[in-house]
């Protein structure tokens, strides 16, 4: 087990900080200062969308759509399949494919990367008839893989939080598709004791107060609390940006509540735990030591059940590993792939 002892200062840890957002919107896009200020104050959600558009464009990530029957998947990609394994990335609850951009920035351009919007998220179909259980999501991701013929050659699968839950179960259900696996603070494990966050969730479930789920904010204040819950780094986000983040999410909150109740139901809650001993591919487990959402002891739990596995614990890092430590996470991923698949990692970081 290796431990990251490097402690960067606050500025270096905030790859997606607000100052960067200002530079992008006000400088690179060359908007008149007055128009920029007006858009920031009046339409912060539009500014956030511009931000992601800019980074996709800068990093060479192209957005595409593919259909399986009447179901549409939205994904972004960079590169083409080659002698190195393709990498499929599954985001967490209520996020989207662009959450990986901060890490993509530090990945070599010769890798074939695919980031998909999970079922019901962003550009992927949202249907009231869809099975949102972990098993249901695994089947949908398998449909996506088959549509792209991504499993023509075994690929590397990465998932974080809910996406890690799905990724782990996918590797257990479809072992021939996957050559290796990276689980970043995955959900789906059964702990002997509940942390404060899980205790709070159980209290909310018992009182039927589903509108108060901490991961589904409805006000700037609740958004700030969620950011503090998910991140070890404490930074002050301007009220306008908080409002923009809330505005982007509010139209989807009914779906998020439905999804959340499904993945914490008896059918889905411990799916990874029930299937982790079936994972046979080389597996990398990455966890923030200060994770307040999913306890870091889950890393040891997985390592004991998955024979060919290695654990990386990150100091001064919470649940949002990819956002908080993108450079380190990218390095760990590239080094792991090089060690497992004997590939040259001399160009691992730009």
Steps between C-alpha positions, in 0.01 A plus 500: 500500500648832396402829657511840346695725733524790263305798635447766232388845602141609463555670164655195331218277621227713344538414131141605440503809716292810453792720396572260216135525400526879487812485282335256261176692465643851512834452327522203269151544360569874459157614616463868574548556871155652547326212324698249703410663832135514398495134398674403823248684714187418301571161341762316709372162379579603140853591609546153648391339173744721309771391741449131422469566127830684507683224684366226273617700201841575653562139599384357167198317644228459237134442589307229317169314527425134437169315512399159624147461365311806620751568780765768447841515666705820508876477541823685439818345370858568401731283294440168329527136607858376469739251654439652845167425670220752445384668822130531585414741783178490706411809703321520833149586616352820349825580315572471126772404253677837537594430863797303362645800312722608789670159486496470120716813498785290646453183294714428190339586170587159355244327722149424373267657758121465516289686760129411492202671661350240733134397451267798537785750533574797271471386135414133565133400482289550810194276505245438773508135393875462538641264762723725711620226733870419492426186297289707261779755455756224443283359221466846342875556508547160337264610223711813455819293485348274236378796295855639483650150466723608784528138615645385168814504710489502886502855636597668826197608706506793743217602730458738792238492779175373338697452179750291696213290631383438143855441374575238764180307433558531125844338538337216695217449247700545178853382579597447136431868420741641756879462516550711814304719740539822699253559783508853643323514840221273370159468660334162556689365803354384830678648801486367854426851630341798326680833466321828581385549142338156476340543843347827382367333184335225701335758725366681190368173357323415823337843511419484125676837456640413158502866397785557749753259351841676544617399151201672337532871584221744419656826624846662478542432872427129456735492201778646716432235765514224238834626369638499854365148555660365183830689509778514757623830356309791647458788260251781470293494182328828398124507552440544126687179417316311774173630357609392153583150621157476665320637193662233282389222736149604610320384182646154561444468877184290470696248295794514741270419793351205314846374406638547850216306662556222245873461555468498880210252490542146627536375142798721416666634812760224541531368145876557486550332836302198381704471179850620592637146538404437136736774376804322356671771294788712639332769708617837623320648802539876560349675802526837670596450864267779612194373308189598700252334263642146465742391771858432392492161678315378190837489320632228732169315472534484121870411511428197718237370257665581165810284470691704243456849642698796628392790718594867476391726786524875441581733787303823539234381256127446540236322290550708184835340421497577127420868558726550802807309379474468121873498427574237764205285394610516136855399596375208708280382214775521236756331726252222580426439133871492422571248777207274412522510121876556463444814295745785466406779739784733412243748367255452781458866591514809284 
